[in-house]
């Protein structure tokens, strides 16, 4: 699913080049906020932490 979304985004950027500036501006605005970046990374890592914690408990 994520590959389809990435492909759709890249296709839109290829068809509409001005969207590249808008996407770059959004990414830069989000990257300037460390709390948002940390929260997103935490959401991305959370499923793997549960598996790792179970292995350590044995």
C-alpha distance matrix in Angstrom:
0.0 3.8 5.4 5.2 6.4 8.7 9.9 10.7 12.5 14.3 15.3 16.7 18.5 19.9 21.2 22.5 23.9 25.4 21.9 21.9 24.8 23.3 20.1 22.5 24.7 22.0 20.9 24.6 25.4 22.9 24.0 27.6 27.1 27.1 26.6 23.2 22.1 23.5 21.9 18.3 19.1 20.5 17.4 15.3 18.1 19.1 17.3 18.9 22.3 22.7 22.5 24.9 27.3 27.7 28.6 31.1 32.7 33.9
3.8 0.0 3.8 5.4 5.1 6.1 8.5 9.8 10.5 12.2 14.0 15.3 16.5 18.2 19.9 20.9 21.8 23.1 19.7 19.2 22.0 20.6 17.2 19.2 21.6 19.0 17.5 21.2 22.2 19.7 20.5 24.1 23.8 23.8 23.6 20.3 18.9 20.5 19.2 15.5 16.2 18.0 15.3 13.0 15.9 17.5 16.3 17.6 20.9 21.9 21.9 23.8 26.3 27.2 27.9 30.1 32.0 33.4
5.4 3.8 0.0 3.8 5.4 5.0 6.0 8.5 9.8 10.4 12.0 14.1 15.2 16.2 18.1 19.6 20.5 22.4 19.3 18.6 21.8 20.9 17.6 19.5 22.3 20.3 18.7 22.2 23.8 21.6 22.1 25.9 26.0 26.1 26.3 23.1 21.3 23.1 22.3 18.5 18.8 21.0 18.6 15.9 18.6 20.6 19.2 20.0 23.4 24.7 24.2 25.9 28.7 29.5 29.9 32.2 34.3 35.5
5.2 5.4 3.8 0.0 3.8 5.4 5.0 6.1 8.6 9.8 10.3 12.2 14.1 15.1 16.3 18.0 19.5 21.4 18.3 18.2 21.5 20.4 17.5 20.0 22.6 20.5 19.6 23.3 24.5 22.6 23.7 27.2 27.4 27.9 27.9 24.4 23.2 25.2 24.0 20.3 21.2 23.3 20.5 18.3 21.3 22.9 21.5 22.8 26.2 27.1 26.9 28.8 31.5 32.1 32.8 35.2 37.1 38.2
6.4 5.1 5.4 3.8 0.0 3.8 5.4 5.0 6.2 8.6 9.7 10.6 12.3 14.1 15.3 16.2 17.6 18.9 15.5 15.7 18.7 17.2 14.2 16.9 19.2 16.9 16.2 20.0 21.0 19.1 20.5 23.9 24.0 24.8 24.8 21.2 20.2 22.5 21.3 17.6 18.9 21.1 18.5 16.6 20.0 21.6 20.8 22.3 25.4 26.5 26.8 28.6 31.0 32.0 32.9 35.0 36.8 38.4
8.7 6.1 5.0 5.4 3.8 0.0 3.8 5.5 5.1 6.1 8.5 9.9 10.5 12.2 14.2 15.2 15.8 17.5 14.4 13.6 16.8 16.0 12.7 14.8 17.6 15.9 14.6 18.2 19.8 18.1 18.9 22.5 23.1 23.7 24.3 20.8 19.3 21.8 21.2 17.4 18.2 21.0 18.8 16.5 19.7 21.9 21.4 22.3 25.3 27.0 27.1 28.4 31.0 32.3 32.8 34.8 37.0 38.5
9.9 8.5 6.0 5.0 5.4 3.8 0.0 3.8 5.4 5.1 6.0 8.6 9.8 10.3 12.2 14.0 15.0 17.3 14.6 14.2 17.8 17.4 14.6 16.8 19.8 18.4 17.5 20.9 22.7 21.4 22.2 25.7 26.5 27.3 28.0 24.5 23.0 25.5 25.0 21.2 22.0 24.7 22.5 20.1 23.2 25.3 24.5 25.4 28.6 30.1 29.9 31.4 34.2 35.2 35.6 37.7 39.9 41.2
10.7 9.8 8.5 6.1 5.0 5.5 3.8 0.0 3.8 5.5 5.0 6.2 8.6 9.8 10.5 12.0 13.8 15.6 12.7 13.3 16.7 15.7 13.4 16.3 18.8 17.3 17.1 20.7 21.9 20.9 22.3 25.5 26.2 27.5 27.9 24.3 23.3 26.1 25.1 21.5 22.9 25.5 23.0 21.2 24.6 26.4 25.8 27.1 30.1 31.4 31.6 33.3 35.8 36.9 37.6 39.7 41.7 43.2
12.5 10.5 9.8 8.6 6.2 5.1 5.4 3.8 0.0 3.8 5.4 5.2 6.2 8.6 10.0 10.4 11.5 12.9 9.7 9.8 13.1 12.2 9.6 12.5 15.0 13.7 13.5 16.9 18.3 17.6 18.9 22.0 23.0 24.4 25.1 21.5 20.5 23.6 22.9 19.4 20.9 23.8 21.7 20.0 23.4 25.5 25.4 26.6 29.4 31.1 31.5 32.8 35.2 36.7 37.4 39.2 41.3 43.0
14.3 12.2 10.4 9.8 8.6 6.1 5.1 5.5 3.8 0.0 3.8 5.5 5.0 6.1 8.7 9.8 10.2 12.6 10.2 9.4 13.1 13.2 10.8 12.8 15.9 15.4 14.7 17.8 19.8 19.3 20.0 23.2 24.6 25.9 27.1 23.7 22.2 25.2 25.1 21.5 22.5 25.6 23.9 21.7 24.9 27.4 27.2 28.0 30.9 32.7 32.9 34.0 36.6 38.1 38.5 40.2 42.6 44.2
15.3 14.0 12.0 10.3 9.7 8.5 6.0 5.0 5.4 3.8 0.0 3.8 5.4 5.0 6.2 8.5 10.0 12.7 10.8 11.1 14.8 14.8 13.1 15.5 18.4 17.9 17.8 20.8 22.6 22.3 23.3 26.4 27.8 29.2 30.3 26.7 25.5 28.6 28.2 24.6 25.8 28.8 26.8 24.7 28.0 30.2 29.8 30.8 33.8 35.4 35.5 36.8 39.5 40.8 41.2 43.2 45.4 46.9
16.7 15.3 14.1 12.2 10.6 9.9 8.6 6.2 5.2 5.5 3.8 0.0 3.8 5.4 5.1 5.8 8.0 9.9 7.7 9.0 12.4 11.9 10.8 13.7 16.0 15.5 16.2 19.2 20.5 20.6 22.1 24.8 26.2 28.0 29.0 25.4 24.7 28.0 27.4 24.0 25.7 28.6 26.6 25.0 28.5 30.6 30.5 31.8 34.6 36.2 36.7 38.0 40.4 41.9 42.6 44.3 46.5 48.2
18.5 16.5 15.2 14.1 12.3 10.5 9.8 8.6 6.2 5.0 5.4 3.8 0.0 3.8 5.5 5.2 5.4 7.7 5.8 5.8 9.5 9.9 8.8 11.0 13.7 13.9 14.2 16.8 18.6 19.1 20.1 22.7 24.5 26.4 27.8 24.4 23.4 26.8 26.8 23.5 24.9 28.1 26.6 24.9 28.2 30.6 30.9 31.8 34.4 36.4 36.9 37.9 40.4 42.1 42.6 44.1 46.5 48.2
19.9 18.2 16.2 15.1 14.1 12.2 10.3 9.8 8.6 6.1 5.0 5.4 3.8 0.0 3.8 5.7 5.9 9.4 8.8 8.6 12.2 13.3 12.5 14.1 17.0 17.6 17.7 20.0 22.2 22.6 23.3 26.0 28.0 29.7 31.2 27.9 26.7 30.0 30.1 26.7 27.9 31.1 29.5 27.5 30.7 33.3 33.2 34.0 36.8 38.8 38.9 39.9 42.6 44.2 44.5 46.2 48.6 50.2
21.2 19.9 18.1 16.3 15.3 14.2 12.2 10.5 10.0 8.7 6.2 5.1 5.5 3.8 0.0 3.8 6.2 9.2 9.0 10.2 13.4 13.9 13.8 16.0 18.4 18.8 19.6 22.0 23.7 24.3 25.5 28.0 29.8 31.8 33.1 29.7 28.8 32.3 32.0 28.7 30.2 33.3 31.5 29.8 33.1 35.4 35.3 36.4 39.2 41.0 41.3 42.5 45.0 46.5 47.0 48.8 51.1 52.7
22.5 20.9 19.6 18.0 16.2 15.2 14.0 12.0 10.4 9.8 8.5 5.8 5.2 5.7 3.8 0.0 3.8 5.6 5.8 7.8 10.3 10.8 11.4 13.7 15.4 16.2 17.5 19.5 21.0 22.1 23.5 25.6 27.5 29.8 31.2 27.8 27.2 30.8 30.6 27.5 29.4 32.5 30.8 29.4 32.9 35.1 35.4 36.6 39.1 41.0 41.7 42.7 45.1 46.8 47.5 49.0 51.3 53.1
23.9 21.8 20.5 19.5 17.6 15.8 15.0 13.8 11.5 10.2 10.0 8.0 5.4 5.9 6.2 3.8 0.0 3.8 5.3 5.6 7.9 9.6 10.4 11.6 13.7 15.2 16.1 17.6 19.5 20.9 21.8 23.8 26.1 28.4 30.2 27.1 26.2 29.9 30.1 27.1 28.7 32.0 30.7 29.2 32.5 35.0 35.6 36.5 38.9 41.1 41.7 42.4 44.9 46.8 47.2 48.6 51.0 52.9
25.4 23.1 22.4 21.4 18.9 17.5 17.3 15.6 12.9 12.6 12.7 9.9 7.7 9.4 9.2 5.6 3.8 0.0 3.8 5.3 5.7 7.0 9.1 10.3 11.4 13.2 14.8 15.9 17.3 19.2 20.5 22.0 24.3 26.9 28.6 25.6 25.2 29.0 29.1 26.5 28.4 31.6 30.4 29.4 32.7 35.1 36.0 37.1 39.2 41.4 42.3 43.0 45.2 47.3 48.0 49.1 51.5 53.6
21.9 19.7 19.3 18.3 15.5 14.4 14.6 12.7 9.7 10.2 10.8 7.7 5.8 8.8 9.0 5.8 5.3 3.8 0.0 3.8 5.4 5.0 6.1 8.5 9.8 10.6 12.2 14.1 15.3 16.6 18.2 20.0 21.9 24.5 25.9 22.7 22.3 26.0 25.9 23.2 25.2 28.3 26.9 25.9 29.4 31.6 32.4 33.7 35.8 37.9 38.9 39.7 41.8 43.9 44.7 45.9 48.1 50.2
21.9 19.2 18.6 18.2 15.7 13.6 14.2 13.3 9.8 9.4 11.1 9.0 5.8 8.6 10.2 7.8 5.6 5.3 3.8 0.0 3.8 5.4 5.2 6.0 8.5 9.9 10.5 12.1 14.1 15.4 16.2 18.3 20.6 22.8 24.6 21.6 20.7 24.4 24.8 22.0 23.5 26.9 25.9 24.6 27.8 30.4 31.3 32.2 34.3 36.7 37.5 38.1 40.3 42.5 43.0 44.1 46.5 48.6
24.8 22.0 21.8 21.5 18.7 16.8 17.8 16.7 13.1 13.1 14.8 12.4 9.5 12.2 13.4 10.3 7.9 5.7 5.4 3.8 0.0 3.8 5.5 5.0 6.1 8.6 9.9 10.4 12.1 14.3 15.1 16.4 19.0 21.6 23.6 20.9 20.3 24.1 24.7 22.4 24.1 27.4 26.7 25.8 28.9 31.4 32.8 33.7 35.5 37.9 39.1 39.4 41.4 43.8 44.5 45.3 47.7 50.0
23.3 20.6 20.9 20.4 17.2 16.0 17.4 15.7 12.2 13.2 14.8 11.9 9.9 13.3 13.9 10.8 9.6 7.0 5.0 5.4 3.8 0.0 3.8 5.4 5.1 6.3 8.7 9.9 10.6 12.4 14.2 15.5 17.5 20.3 21.8 18.9 18.8 22.6 22.7 20.4 22.6 25.7 24.7 24.2 27.5 29.7 31.1 32.4 34.0 36.3 37.7 38.2 40.0 42.4 43.3 44.1 46.3 48.7
20.1 17.2 17.6 17.5 14.2 12.7 14.6 13.4 9.6 10.8 13.1 10.8 8.8 12.5 13.8 11.4 10.4 9.1 6.1 5.2 5.5 3.8 0.0 3.8 5.4 5.1 6.2 8.5 9.9 10.7 12.1 14.3 16.1 18.4 19.9 16.7 16.2 19.9 20.1 17.4 19.4 22.6 21.6 20.7 24.1 26.3 27.6 28.8 30.6 32.8 34.1 34.7 36.6 38.9 39.7 40.6 42.8 45.2
22.5 19.2 19.5 20.0 16.9 14.8 16.8 16.3 12.5 12.8 15.5 13.7 11.0 14.1 16.0 13.7 11.6 10.3 8.5 6.0 5.0 5.4 3.8 0.0 3.8 5.5 5.1 6.1 8.5 10.0 10.4 12.3 14.8 17.0 19.1 16.5 15.5 19.2 20.1 17.7 19.2 22.6 22.2 21.3 24.2 26.8 28.4 29.2 30.7 33.4 34.6 34.7 36.7 39.2 39.8 40.5 42.9 45.3
24.7 21.6 22.3 22.6 19.2 17.6 19.8 18.8 15.0 15.9 18.4 16.0 13.7 17.0 18.4 15.4 13.7 11.4 9.8 8.5 6.1 5.1 5.4 3.8 0.0 3.8 5.5 5.1 6.1 8.6 9.8 10.7 13.1 16.0 17.9 15.4 15.2 19.0 19.7 17.9 19.9 23.0 22.7 22.4 25.4 27.6 29.5 30.6 31.8 34.4 35.9 36.1 37.7 40.4 41.2 41.7 43.9 46.5
22.0 19.0 20.3 20.5 16.9 15.9 18.4 17.3 13.7 15.4 17.9 15.5 13.9 17.6 18.8 16.2 15.2 13.2 10.6 9.9 8.6 6.3 5.1 5.5 3.8 0.0 3.8 5.4 5.1 6.2 8.5 10.0 11.4 14.3 15.5 12.6 12.8 16.6 16.7 14.8 17.2 20.0 19.4 19.4 22.5 24.5 26.4 27.7 28.9 31.3 33.0 33.4 34.9 37.4 38.5 39.0 41.1 43.8
20.9 17.5 18.7 19.6 16.2 14.6 17.5 17.1 13.5 14.7 17.8 16.2 14.2 17.7 19.6 17.5 16.1 14.8 12.2 10.5 9.9 8.7 6.2 5.1 5.5 3.8 0.0 3.8 5.5 5.2 6.0 8.6 10.3 12.4 14.2 11.4 10.5 14.3 15.0 12.8 14.5 17.7 17.5 17.0 19.9 22.3 24.2 25.1 26.3 29.0 30.5 30.6 32.3 34.9 35.7 36.2 38.5 41.0
24.6 21.2 22.2 23.3 20.0 18.2 20.9 20.7 16.9 17.8 20.8 19.2 16.8 20.0 22.0 19.5 17.6 15.9 14.1 12.1 10.4 9.9 8.5 6.1 5.1 5.4 3.8 0.0 3.8 5.5 5.0 6.2 9.1 11.4 13.9 11.9 11.1 14.8 16.1 14.7 16.1 19.3 19.7 19.4 21.9 24.3 26.6 27.3 28.2 31.0 32.6 32.4 33.9 36.8 37.6 37.7 40.0 42.7
25.4 22.2 23.8 24.5 21.0 19.8 22.7 21.9 18.3 19.8 22.6 20.5 18.6 22.2 23.7 21.0 19.5 17.3 15.3 14.1 12.1 10.6 9.9 8.5 6.1 5.1 5.5 3.8 0.0 3.8 5.5 5.3 7.1 10.4 12.1 10.2 10.6 14.2 15.0 14.1 16.2 18.9 19.2 19.6 22.2 24.1 26.6 27.7 28.3 30.9 32.9 32.8 34.0 36.9 38.0 38.0 40.1 43.0
22.9 19.7 21.6 22.6 19.1 18.1 21.4 20.9 17.6 19.3 22.3 20.6 19.1 22.6 24.3 22.1 20.9 19.2 16.6 15.4 14.3 12.4 10.7 10.0 8.6 6.2 5.2 5.5 3.8 0.0 3.8 5.4 5.6 8.1 9.4 6.8 7.1 10.8 11.3 10.3 12.5 15.1 15.4 15.8 18.5 20.3 22.9 24.0 24.6 27.1 29.2 29.2 30.3 33.1 34.3 34.4 36.4 39.3
24.0 20.5 22.1 23.7 20.5 18.9 22.2 22.3 18.9 20.0 23.3 22.1 20.1 23.3 25.5 23.5 21.8 20.5 18.2 16.2 15.1 14.2 12.1 10.4 9.8 8.5 6.0 5.0 5.5 3.8 0.0 3.8 5.4 6.7 9.3 7.8 6.4 9.9 11.6 10.7 11.8 14.8 15.8 15.7 17.8 20.2 22.8 23.4 23.8 26.8 28.6 28.1 29.4 32.5 33.3 33.2 35.5 38.3
27.6 24.1 25.9 27.2 23.9 22.5 25.7 25.5 22.0 23.2 26.4 24.8 22.7 26.0 28.0 25.6 23.8 22.0 20.0 18.3 16.4 15.5 14.3 12.3 10.7 10.0 8.6 6.2 5.3 5.4 3.8 0.0 3.8 6.2 9.1 8.7 8.4 11.3 13.2 13.2 14.4 16.9 18.2 18.7 20.6 22.6 25.6 26.2 26.2 29.2 31.2 30.6 31.5 34.8 35.7 35.2 37.4 40.4
27.1 23.8 26.0 27.4 24.0 23.1 26.5 26.2 23.0 24.6 27.8 26.2 24.5 28.0 29.8 27.5 26.1 24.3 21.9 20.6 19.0 17.5 16.1 14.8 13.1 11.4 10.3 9.1 7.1 5.6 5.4 3.8 0.0 3.8 5.5 5.6 6.5 8.8 10.2 11.1 12.7 14.5 15.9 17.0 18.7 20.3 23.5 24.4 24.1 26.8 29.2 28.7 29.3 32.5 33.7 33.2 35.1 38.2
27.1 23.8 26.1 27.9 24.8 23.7 27.3 27.5 24.4 25.9 29.2 28.0 26.4 29.7 31.8 29.8 28.4 26.9 24.5 22.8 21.6 20.3 18.4 17.0 16.0 14.3 12.4 11.4 10.4 8.1 6.7 6.2 3.8 0.0 3.8 5.5 5.0 6.0 8.5 9.8 10.4 12.1 14.2 15.2 16.3 17.9 21.3 21.9 21.2 24.1 26.5 25.6 26.2 29.6 30.6 29.9 31.9 35.0
26.6 23.6 26.3 27.9 24.8 24.3 28.0 27.9 25.1 27.1 30.3 29.0 27.8 31.2 33.1 31.2 30.2 28.6 25.9 24.6 23.6 21.8 19.9 19.1 17.9 15.5 14.2 13.9 12.1 9.4 9.3 9.1 5.5 3.8 0.0 3.8 5.5 5.2 6.1 8.6 9.9 10.5 12.3 14.3 15.4 16.2 19.7 20.8 19.9 22.4 25.1 24.5 24.6 27.9 29.4 28.7 30.3 33.6
23.2 20.3 23.1 24.4 21.2 20.8 24.5 24.3 21.5 23.7 26.7 25.4 24.4 27.9 29.7 27.8 27.1 25.6 22.7 21.6 20.9 18.9 16.7 16.5 15.4 12.6 11.4 11.9 10.2 6.8 7.8 8.7 5.6 5.5 3.8 0.0 3.8 5.5 5.1 6.2 8.6 9.8 10.6 12.4 14.3 15.3 18.5 19.8 19.6 21.9 24.5 24.4 24.9 27.9 29.5 29.2 30.9 34.0
22.1 18.9 21.3 23.2 20.2 19.3 23.0 23.3 20.5 22.2 25.5 24.7 23.4 26.7 28.8 27.2 26.2 25.2 22.3 20.7 20.3 18.8 16.2 15.5 15.2 12.8 10.5 11.1 10.6 7.1 6.4 8.4 6.5 5.0 5.5 3.8 0.0 3.8 5.5 5.2 6.2 8.6 10.0 10.6 12.3 14.2 17.2 18.0 18.0 20.8 23.0 22.6 23.5 26.6 27.7 27.5 29.5 32.5
23.5 20.5 23.1 25.2 22.5 21.8 25.5 26.1 23.6 25.2 28.6 28.0 26.8 30.0 32.3 30.8 29.9 29.0 26.0 24.4 24.1 22.6 19.9 19.2 19.0 16.6 14.3 14.8 14.2 10.8 9.9 11.3 8.8 6.0 5.2 5.5 3.8 0.0 3.8 5.5 5.1 6.1 8.7 9.9 10.5 12.0 15.4 16.0 15.3 18.2 20.6 19.9 20.4 23.7 24.9 24.4 26.3 29.4
21.9 19.2 22.3 24.0 21.3 21.2 25.0 25.1 22.9 25.1 28.2 27.4 26.8 30.1 32.0 30.6 30.1 29.1 25.9 24.8 24.7 22.7 20.1 20.1 19.7 16.7 15.0 16.1 15.0 11.3 11.6 13.2 10.2 8.5 6.1 5.1 5.5 3.8 0.0 3.8 5.5 5.0 6.3 8.7 10.0 10.5 13.8 15.2 14.7 16.9 19.6 19.6 19.9 22.9 24.6 24.4 25.8 29.0
18.3 15.5 18.5 20.3 17.6 17.4 21.2 21.5 19.4 21.5 24.6 24.0 23.5 26.7 28.7 27.5 27.1 26.5 23.2 22.0 22.4 20.4 17.4 17.7 17.9 14.8 12.8 14.7 14.1 10.3 10.7 13.2 11.1 9.8 8.6 6.2 5.2 5.5 3.8 0.0 3.8 5.4 5.1 6.2 8.7 10.0 12.7 14.2 14.6 16.9 19.1 19.4 20.3 23.0 24.5 24.8 26.5 29.4
19.1 16.2 18.8 21.2 18.9 18.2 22.0 22.9 20.9 22.5 25.8 25.7 24.9 27.9 30.2 29.4 28.7 28.4 25.2 23.5 24.1 22.6 19.4 19.2 19.9 17.2 14.5 16.1 16.2 12.5 11.8 14.4 12.7 10.4 9.9 8.6 6.2 5.1 5.5 3.8 0.0 3.8 5.4 5.0 6.2 8.5 11.3 11.8 12.1 15.0 16.9 16.6 17.9 20.8 21.8 22.0 24.1 26.8
20.5 18.0 21.0 23.3 21.1 21.0 24.7 25.5 23.8 25.6 28.8 28.6 28.1 31.1 33.3 32.5 32.0 31.6 28.3 26.9 27.4 25.7 22.6 22.6 23.0 20.0 17.7 19.3 18.9 15.1 14.8 16.9 14.5 12.1 10.5 9.8 8.6 6.1 5.0 5.4 3.8 0.0 3.8 5.4 5.2 5.9 9.4 10.4 9.8 12.3 14.8 14.7 15.2 18.2 19.7 19.7 21.4 24.3
17.4 15.3 18.6 20.5 18.5 18.8 22.5 23.0 21.7 23.9 26.8 26.6 26.6 29.5 31.5 30.8 30.7 30.4 26.9 25.9 26.7 24.7 21.6 22.2 22.7 19.4 17.5 19.7 19.2 15.4 15.8 18.2 15.9 14.2 12.3 10.6 10.0 8.7 6.3 5.1 5.4 3.8 0.0 3.8 5.6 5.4 7.9 10.1 10.4 12.1 14.5 15.4 16.1 18.4 20.2 20.9 22.3 25.1
15.3 13.0 15.9 18.3 16.6 16.5 20.1 21.2 20.0 21.7 24.7 25.0 24.9 27.5 29.8 29.4 29.2 29.4 25.9 24.6 25.8 24.2 20.7 21.3 22.4 19.4 17.0 19.4 19.6 15.8 15.7 18.7 17.0 15.2 14.3 12.4 10.6 9.9 8.7 6.2 5.0 5.4 3.8 0.0 3.8 5.8 7.3 8.5 10.0 12.1 13.6 14.3 16.0 18.2 19.4 20.3 22.2 24.6
18.1 15.9 18.6 21.3 20.0 19.7 23.2 24.6 23.4 24.9 28.0 28.5 28.2 30.7 33.1 32.9 32.5 32.7 29.4 27.8 28.9 27.5 24.1 24.2 25.4 22.5 19.9 21.9 22.2 18.5 17.8 20.6 18.7 16.3 15.4 14.3 12.3 10.5 10.0 8.7 6.2 5.2 5.6 3.8 0.0 3.8 5.8 5.6 6.5 9.4 10.8 10.9 12.5 15.0 16.0 16.7 18.8 21.2
19.1 17.5 20.6 22.9 21.6 21.9 25.3 26.4 25.5 27.4 30.2 30.6 30.6 33.3 35.4 35.1 35.0 35.1 31.6 30.4 31.4 29.7 26.3 26.8 27.6 24.5 22.3 24.3 24.1 20.3 20.2 22.6 20.3 17.9 16.2 15.3 14.2 12.0 10.5 10.0 8.5 5.9 5.4 5.8 3.8 0.0 3.9 5.5 5.2 6.8 9.3 10.1 10.8 13.1 14.9 15.6 17.0 19.7
17.3 16.3 19.2 21.5 20.8 21.4 24.5 25.8 25.4 27.2 29.8 30.5 30.9 33.2 35.3 35.4 35.6 36.0 32.4 31.3 32.8 31.1 27.6 28.4 29.5 26.4 24.2 26.6 26.6 22.9 22.8 25.6 23.5 21.3 19.7 18.5 17.2 15.4 13.8 12.7 11.3 9.4 7.9 7.3 5.8 3.9 0.0 3.8 5.6 5.7 7.2 9.2 10.5 11.7 13.5 15.1 16.4 18.5
18.9 17.6 20.0 22.8 22.3 22.3 25.4 27.1 26.6 28.0 30.8 31.8 31.8 34.0 36.4 36.6 36.5 37.1 33.7 32.2 33.7 32.4 28.8 29.2 30.6 27.7 25.1 27.3 27.7 24.0 23.4 26.2 24.4 21.9 20.8 19.8 18.0 16.0 15.2 14.2 11.8 10.4 10.1 8.5 5.6 5.5 3.8 0.0 3.8 5.5 5.4 6.4 8.7 10.3 11.1 12.7 14.7 16.6
22.3 20.9 23.4 26.2 25.4 25.3 28.6 30.1 29.4 30.9 33.8 34.6 34.4 36.8 39.2 39.1 38.9 39.2 35.8 34.3 35.5 34.0 30.6 30.7 31.8 28.9 26.3 28.2 28.3 24.6 23.8 26.2 24.1 21.2 19.9 19.6 18.0 15.3 14.7 14.6 12.1 9.8 10.4 10.0 6.5 5.2 5.6 3.8 0.0 3.8 5.5 5.1 6.0 8.7 9.9 10.5 12.3 14.8
22.7 21.9 24.7 27.1 26.5 27.0 30.1 31.4 31.1 32.7 35.4 36.2 36.4 38.8 41.0 41.0 41.1 41.4 37.9 36.7 37.9 36.3 32.8 33.4 34.4 31.3 29.0 31.0 30.9 27.1 26.8 29.2 26.8 24.1 22.4 21.9 20.8 18.2 16.9 16.9 15.0 12.3 12.1 12.1 9.4 6.8 5.7 5.5 3.8 0.0 3.8 5.5 5.2 6.4 8.9 10.1 10.8 13.2
22.5 21.9 24.2 26.9 26.8 27.1 29.9 31.6 31.5 32.9 35.5 36.7 36.9 38.9 41.3 41.7 41.7 42.3 38.9 37.5 39.1 37.7 34.1 34.6 35.9 33.0 30.5 32.6 32.9 29.2 28.6 31.2 29.2 26.5 25.1 24.5 23.0 20.6 19.6 19.1 16.9 14.8 14.5 13.6 10.8 9.3 7.2 5.4 5.5 3.8 0.0 3.8 5.5 5.3 6.5 8.9 10.2 11.7
24.9 23.8 25.9 28.8 28.6 28.4 31.4 33.3 32.8 34.0 36.8 38.0 37.9 39.9 42.5 42.7 42.4 43.0 39.7 38.1 39.4 38.2 34.7 34.7 36.1 33.4 30.6 32.4 32.8 29.2 28.1 30.6 28.7 25.6 24.5 24.4 22.6 19.9 19.6 19.4 16.6 14.7 15.4 14.3 10.9 10.1 9.2 6.4 5.1 5.5 3.8 0.0 3.8 5.4 5.2 6.4 8.8 10.6
27.3 26.3 28.7 31.5 31.0 31.0 34.2 35.8 35.2 36.6 39.5 40.4 40.4 42.6 45.0 45.1 44.9 45.2 41.8 40.3 41.4 40.0 36.6 36.7 37.7 34.9 32.3 33.9 34.0 30.3 29.4 31.5 29.3 26.2 24.6 24.9 23.5 20.4 19.9 20.3 17.9 15.2 16.1 16.0 12.5 10.8 10.5 8.7 6.0 5.2 5.5 3.8 0.0 3.8 5.4 5.1 6.3 9.1
27.7 27.2 29.5 32.1 32.0 32.3 35.2 36.9 36.7 38.1 40.8 41.9 42.1 44.2 46.5 46.8 46.8 47.3 43.9 42.5 43.8 42.4 38.9 39.2 40.4 37.4 34.9 36.8 36.9 33.1 32.5 34.8 32.5 29.6 27.9 27.9 26.6 23.7 22.9 23.0 20.8 18.2 18.4 18.2 15.0 13.1 11.7 10.3 8.7 6.4 5.3 5.4 3.8 0.0 3.8 5.5 5.2 6.9
28.6 27.9 29.9 32.8 32.9 32.8 35.6 37.6 37.4 38.5 41.2 42.6 42.6 44.5 47.0 47.5 47.2 48.0 44.7 43.0 44.5 43.3 39.7 39.8 41.2 38.5 35.7 37.6 38.0 34.3 33.3 35.7 33.7 30.6 29.4 29.5 27.7 24.9 24.6 24.5 21.8 19.7 20.2 19.4 16.0 14.9 13.5 11.1 9.9 8.9 6.5 5.2 5.4 3.8 0.0 3.8 5.5 5.8
31.1 30.1 32.2 35.2 35.0 34.8 37.7 39.7 39.2 40.2 43.2 44.3 44.1 46.2 48.8 49.0 48.6 49.1 45.9 44.1 45.3 44.1 40.6 40.5 41.7 39.0 36.2 37.7 38.0 34.4 33.2 35.2 33.2 29.9 28.7 29.2 27.5 24.4 24.4 24.8 22.0 19.7 20.9 20.3 16.7 15.6 15.1 12.7 10.5 10.1 8.9 6.4 5.1 5.5 3.8 0.0 3.8 5.5
32.7 32.0 34.3 37.1 36.8 37.0 39.9 41.7 41.3 42.6 45.4 46.5 46.5 48.6 51.1 51.3 51.0 51.5 48.1 46.5 47.7 46.3 42.8 42.9 43.9 41.1 38.5 40.0 40.1 36.4 35.5 37.4 35.1 31.9 30.3 30.9 29.5 26.3 25.8 26.5 24.1 21.4 22.3 22.2 18.8 17.0 16.4 14.7 12.3 10.8 10.2 8.8 6.3 5.2 5.5 3.8 0.0 3.8
33.9 33.4 35.5 38.2 38.4 38.5 41.2 43.2 43.0 44.2 46.9 48.2 48.2 50.2 52.7 53.1 52.9 53.6 50.2 48.6 50.0 48.7 45.2 45.3 46.5 43.8 41.0 42.7 43.0 39.3 38.3 40.4 38.2 35.0 33.6 34.0 32.5 29.4 29.0 29.4 26.8 24.3 25.1 24.6 21.2 19.7 18.5 16.6 14.8 13.2 11.7 10.6 9.1 6.9 5.8 5.5 3.8 0.0
